[in-house]
C-alpha cells in the first residue's frame, strides 16, 4: 500500500510539472496546443519524433523551447547530400595556429547532458548517416575514438524535406519505425494567432523569445524515472486490451473486417502493418495521455487520441497509392474507428 501511495504522489507531482511544461511552450509557440500535447506525450513516453511541415513554421523554435524547459542541452545538424557519419561525431578544421584540430561534433559536444537532438532535413542525408542515427535512437550510444559514448537522456527529433525530391534519400521502413510519432507542423488556423506571428515584434527575435521559457521545468534524469512510473502506474482492462489488439488486426488486414476506402482496392492496399514494437509504442503513448488527463486507467479514447500519429507511418501501402498516402491512410484509420467496436 505504501508503494502505491508513493507512486500516486510521484505521478501527481509529475502531472503538475507536465502541464507547466506545456504552458511554458505554449507561451512562445502559439496556436499549436494539440501539437504541444503530442510532443509532451512523446517526451514522457521517451520516444523519438519525426516532424513534417513547411519551411519557417517554427519547428526549430519549438524544439529549442522544449530543450530549455526540459533543462538539458540542445544540438542540431543540417542534413546535406555530402554529410558523413563522422560529421556528427567530430569536426576537423585548422586552428588559429594553422595546425589541424579535431573538436567534438554535435553528438559529442554536450556529452551525457545532450537532451534534444534535432536532425533537420534528414532525408537529404545518405543512408550511412541514417544508420548512425538509428543506433543513437535505439541504443542511446555511439562508438568513436575507440570508446563508446552514451547519451542516457537523449530524445531525437528529425524533419523531412517533402517539397524537393532531387538529392534526397527516403527513410526505410526500419528507420521510420524507430520514431514513436510522425507529427505535422502547420500554420496555426486562428487568424489572430497568424496576425501576432507576422506583426508582433516579440516573435521576430527568436533568441529573446526563448528567454521567456522557464529553464528546467522538467529534468532529464527525473524524466526517465517518471516515464517508468507512468508505464507501471497506468493500467488497462482486459476489454481495453482486446480492443487494442482488434484495431491492430484490422490495420493489418482491413479487407477481412469489411473496411473500405473510396477508390481503393482493399485487397492490395496494405502491404504490411505495425509490428509488436509499434503496438507497444502505441500503448506507451496512450498511457501517457491517460496520465496527462489525470487517470490511472486506459480508456478507448486514449488509444484513439494517439493512434494516427503513432500508427499511420507504420501502415505500409502499395506504391501505387503512395502519392495519396495521407488521405488514404487517414480515411483507413477513420473507418477502423467506425468499424471496430469500442468497449
N, C-alpha and C positions, 0 to 999 in steps of 0.2 A: 504493500500500500504506500509506503514511504517513497519507493521508486516512482510510482505512478504520480504522486503529488509533485515530486521534483520535476518529472517530465512535463506535467501540465504547466508548472511555473516557468520552466525554460521556454516552452512554446508560446506562452502568453507574452513574455518579455520579447521574444523574437518577433512575434507578430506586430507588436507596437513599433519595433525598430524597422521592420519591413515596410510598414505604412509610412513611417517618417522618411525612409529611403525613397519611396515613390513620390512623396510630397516634394522632397528636395530636387529630384529630377524634373518633376512637373513644373517647377518654378522657372526653369530655363529652357525646357523643351515643351512648347505649347501645343495643345490640340492633339496629343498623342497618348491619351490615357490608356487605351487598350494596348497599344504597343508597349508602354512602360510597364503595365501589369504583366504582359507576357515575358518581358525581359526580367522582371523581378522573379517570376516563376522559374525561368531558366537559371537565374543566379542562385536561388535557394535549392534548385534541383542539381546544381553544379554541372550544368550541361552547356555545350558549345552551341553557337548560333550563327546561321548564315543569313545575312541581311540582303535584301534586294530593294532597289529603289533608284530613282534618277539621281544624277549628279546635283549636289547642292541642297539636298533635302534635310541635312543635319545629322547624318549617320555618325560622323566622327565627333561632332559636338555632343551627341547623345552618349557615346561610349566614354568620352573624356569625363563627362559629368558622372557617369556610373562609377568609373575608376576612382574619382575624387570622393564620392560618397561611400564607396566600399572601403577606401583607405589604403589601397595597395598601389603599386606602380603601374603605369600605362606605357605601352610601347606600340609602335605602328610601323608597318612596312608597306611599300607600294609594289604591287605585282607588275613585273615587266617581262618581256619575252626573253631578255638576257639575264634575268635573275637566276642565280645558282644557290643550291642549299647552303653553301659556305657563307653567302651574303647574310644569312640570318644569324650566323654564329659569330663571324668576326669581320672586321673592317681593316683592310690593308691600305696603307697610304704612306706618304712621305711626311716626316715630322718637320718641325721648323728648322732643325739642324741638317735637313737634307737626307737623313737616314730613314730606311724603311721602318715602319712601325705597324704593329698589329694590335688593334683595340677590340674590345668586345663588341659584337654586333647587337642588334635589337633583342635577340633572345637572351643573351648572357649579360647584357648591360646592367640589369636590375637584380640579377641573381634570384634567390628564392623569394624576393619581395614582389616579383612580377605577378600582377593580379589580372590585368586585362591586356590581351594581345590582339591587335586589330590588323588583319591582313586585307588591305584594300585591293580590289580587283584581282581576286585570287585566280580567276580563270585566264589571266594574262601570263601567269607563271607556268613553267613547264612541269610535267608530271614528277620529275625528280624532287622538285620543291614541295609538291603536294605530299610526297612520301614522308619527307621530314616533318611536315606539319601533322600528318596522320599520327606519327609516333608521339609527337608532343601532345596531341589531343587524347590519344588512347592511354599513354603511359605517364604523361607529365614529366617527361625527361628527354634529353638528347645526349649523344656522345660526341665529344670534341676534345682535342688535345690529350688523347689517351686517358680520358676520365669521363665520368657520367655526371651531367648536371641535372639536378632535379628542380621542379617548379611545383611545389605541393599545392599551390592555391590558384594556378593559372586557369583562366577561362578564355577560350579562343572565340573571337568574332571575325567573320570574313564577309565580304560582299563580292558580288559578281557584276561584271560589265555585261549587261544584257542588250546593249544597243549595237556595239560594234562586234562583228563576227570574225574579222580578219585577225590573225595572230593571237588567237585565243585557244585555250585547251580546256574543254569542258571537264568538270569533275566526274570521275567514275562513280558508279553506284556505291562502292565501298567507302569512298570519301564522303559522299553526301550522307551516308548512313551514320557517320560519326557525329553529325550535328544533331543535337536534340531537337532543334526547331529551325524552320526557314520562315523568316518574317518579312513582310512587305513594309517598307518605309515610304509613305506617300506624303503628299502635300496636305496639310490639315483642311478639312472640309469647311470649317467655320470661317465665315467671311471676316469677322472681327479679328480672329487669330491671324489670318493671312495679312490683314492690314497692319497689325502690330509687327509681324516679322519683316515686312517691307519698309515701314516708315518709322518705327520706334528705334532711335539710335542705340537703345540698350542691347538690341540683338545684333548690332553691327560690329561690335568688338567682342569676339568670342572669348578671348582670354579674360577680359574684365567680367563678362557674363558668368563664366565658370567660377570666378572668385566668389560668387554668391552662394555656391553649393557648399553645404557643411561638410567638412572633411571627416572621414571615418565614422559615418553613421553606423556602418557595419564594420566588421573586422575580418580579414581573410581567414585567420585561424578559427575564430568564432564561427564563421560561416560553415566550415567543414563539420564542426560538431553539431550545429543546429540542423544542417541538412540530414545528418544521420538520425537525429531525434525526430524530425518530421516523418521520415520514412518508417520509423519504428512506432510513432505515436498515432498516425492516421491509418485507420483500418477500413476495409471494405467487406461487405457481407458476401455470402456465397452467391446470392442472387445477382449482386453487382458484378462479381467475378464472371458469372455465366454470361451476363450481358456484354461485358468487355470481350470475352472470347467469341461470342456470336458476331460482334462487329468485325473482329479480326478475320473470321472465316468468310464473312460476306465481302470483305475488302479483297480477299484473295480470289474469290470465285463469285462475283456478283450475279452472273447469269443463273447460277443454281438457286438463287434466292428470289428470282423474278425481278431483279433490279434492272431498269432500263434507263438509258440516257438518249435523248433525241438525236437522231442522225449518226448513231454509233453502233457498230456491230459488236455486241457484248461478248460474243464467243471469242473474239480476237483482241479485245481491248486490253485486258490486264495480262501482262506477261510475267509479273511477279509482284508479290505483296510484302508486307512488313515481316521482318524476322522476329524471333523471340526477343532479341535485344531491342528492336524497335518498339515492341509492345511493352517491354519493361520500362523504356523511356516514357511511353505514354502514361503508364501508371505512376511513375515518379512525378511527372509534371502535374497529373491530376491530384495527387496527394498534396502537393504544394499549393495548388489552387484551393483545395478544401481548407488547408491551414490558413491561408490568407483571408478566407471567408469566415474564419472563426469556428470551424468544425473539426472534429476528430474522426468523422466518418465520411467516406466517399459516397457521393450520390451520382446518378447518371449525368447530371449537368456538369459535374467536374470533368468527366470523361469527354463530353461533347465540347466543352469550352476550349479545350486544348487540342482536340482531335485534328482539325485541319492543319494547324501549324506543325504538329508533331508527325502526322501520318502522310500528308499529301506527297511529300518528296520521297516517300518510301513505297508509293504505288507506281510501279514501272509499267508504262503503257506501250502499245505498239507504236513504232516510229511514225507511222502514217498519221497518227493523231497528235504527235508531239507539238506541232505548231499551235494547236488549240488546247494545249495541256491545261492551262489554268481554268478555263471554262469547263472542260470535260471533267477533270478531277473534282472541281468544285461541285458540279452537278451530281457526280457519283456519290460524294460524301453526303450531300443533302438527301439524296434518295436512300442512302444507308440509314440515316436517322429516321426517315419516314417508314422504312420497311422493317427494320429490326425492332421488335417490341421492347420498350424500356420497362424496367420493373417499377 
